[in-house]
Amino acid sequence: MILNKVRLSDVTTYKFGGNCSNFYEIDSKESLKRIDFSQINLEQLVVIGKGSNIVFSDEGYSGTIIKPNFDFIELDKITGLLKVGAATFLPDIARYSKDKSLANFEWLIGIPGSVGGAVRMNAGAYGYEFSQHIKAVNLFNFETEKFETYNKEYFNFSYRSSNNLDKKMVISVDLEIKEGNSIEIQQNIIKYLQQRKLTQPPAIYNAGSVFKNPKENSAGYLIEKAGLKGHTIGGVKVSEKHANFFVADKNSKAQSLYDLVKHTKDVILENYQIELEEEIIFLGDFK
Ligand SMILES: Cc1cc2nc3c(=O)[nH]c(=O)nc-3n(C[C@H](O)[C@H](O)[C@H](O)COP(=O)(O)OP(=O)(O)OC[C@H]3O[C@@H](n4cnc5c(N)ncnc54)[C@H](O)[C@@H]3O)c2cc1C
């Protein structure tokens, strides 16, 4: 276990954020037992994965942040399940699935997040959701300070949402597998990569879709229709390529993103009477 002071801009894809002085990196289950959780305010405890869906404030974060480093992919021949660590990079699962001819993980190739983040967010693309692969989740409960395992049903997954993960940290996940054809898998991987390249900006200085899609509608479509493509506040811009991606300039501020999100919500509410809900997560103080 390592306790560090970190620049939050170094641990998120938006590259925003001041410092956090209570940043723990966890390399083993045993090291979790060495942390005195009675001294930590659990209401302000954040677990971070690859930081590809989180925006920290420019002032930093005064609570505690825990980053699990469990990065592994193991095929269990007895149970027939794929065990993946919480820190495992999602595109690594897609590449592994090609090598082992396992179908239906190809869609993970373009999502720059971790397994833990994909569980919490119920990440999804191209008609897939991470929850559909899950058999069970192994986690650490910060309140009971115990390791616990729950079946998928416990988390009541829905579109970009999970339940019962507050004050808990995903350690690893057991995924169901299905045999596939490695040539088809490789073709799908290339197809998904090409689609992303054509329709989305590169995976830096953004966090993917800013808003969840409203029922039977598309956030990107509404933002584009409202004429907001290219709209910029303080160097943060509604992407010209995909209106639900807001891309930041290198030296821009998290507050500018926050202001652009607020402005966009106001315009969409006024024009279409639709309340957009953020998919990205703002943490810390914003004005
Ligand atoms: C270019 C780009 C494209 C993207 N495309 C997609 C897409 O197609 N579909 C999609 O769904 N998302 C997409 N995203 C968003 C993001 O990559 C996903 O939501 C991803 O699953 C987040 O994983 P993460 O490890 O980065 O999580 P983080 O951003 O670190 O955290 C997100 C949430 O998960 C929680 N969390 C993280 N790890 C754990 C853990 N171990 N235990 C408990 N909670 C945890 C955090 O507390 C936080 O609430 C995209 C992002 C980018 C930058």
The ligand as a Gaussian input file, in Angstrom:
#p B3LYP/6-31G(d) Opt

LIG

0 1
 C      -12.606000       8.419000     -25.433000
 C      -13.577000       7.801000     -24.453000
 C      -14.547000       6.927000     -24.913000
 C      -15.458000       6.346000     -24.035000
 N      -16.413000       5.508000     -24.517000
 C      -17.288000       4.944000     -23.686000
 C      -18.300000       4.052000     -24.178000
 O      -18.372000       3.744000     -25.361000
 N      -19.170000       3.527000     -23.292000
 C      -19.120000       3.828000     -21.962000
 O      -19.950000       3.302000     -21.201000
 N      -18.189000       4.672000     -21.463000
 C      -17.281000       5.233000     -22.282000
 N      -16.329000       6.091000     -21.790000
 C      -16.345000       6.460000     -20.345000
 C      -15.460000       5.569000     -19.443000
 O      -14.321000       5.100000     -20.154000
 C      -16.238000       4.389000     -18.857000
 O      -17.316000       4.837000     -18.062000
 C      -15.339000       3.498000     -17.999000
 O      -16.053000       2.359000     -17.634000
 C      -14.856000       4.200000     -16.728000
 O      -13.830000       3.408000     -16.160000
 P      -12.676000       4.085000     -15.277000
 O      -11.811000       2.996000     -14.748000
 O      -11.991000       5.136000     -16.028000
 O      -13.542000       4.702000     -14.106000
 P      -13.273000       6.069000     -13.335000
 O      -13.502000       7.210000     -14.233000
 O      -11.980000       5.992000     -12.615000
 O      -14.476000       5.994000     -12.285000
 C      -15.833000       6.014000     -12.738000
 C      -16.737000       5.582000     -11.588000
 O      -16.444000       4.229000     -11.239000
 C      -16.072000       4.134000      -9.872000
 N      -15.027000       3.115000      -9.761000
 C      -13.873000       3.014000     -10.487000
 N      -13.185000       1.912000     -10.108000
 C      -13.911000       1.322000      -9.122000
 C      -13.730000       0.166000      -8.318000
 N      -12.659000      -0.612000      -8.417000
 N      -14.669000      -0.134000      -7.406000
 C      -15.774000       0.642000      -7.259000
 N      -16.012000       1.735000      -7.984000
 C      -15.086000       2.080000      -8.907000
 C      -15.580000       5.531000      -9.507000
 O      -15.674000       5.752000      -8.111000
 C      -16.525000       6.387000     -10.311000
 O      -17.776000       6.482000      -9.652000
 C      -15.385000       6.659000     -22.650000
 C      -14.386000       7.523000     -22.183000
 C      -13.479000       8.096000     -23.066000
 C      -12.400000       8.996000     -22.549000

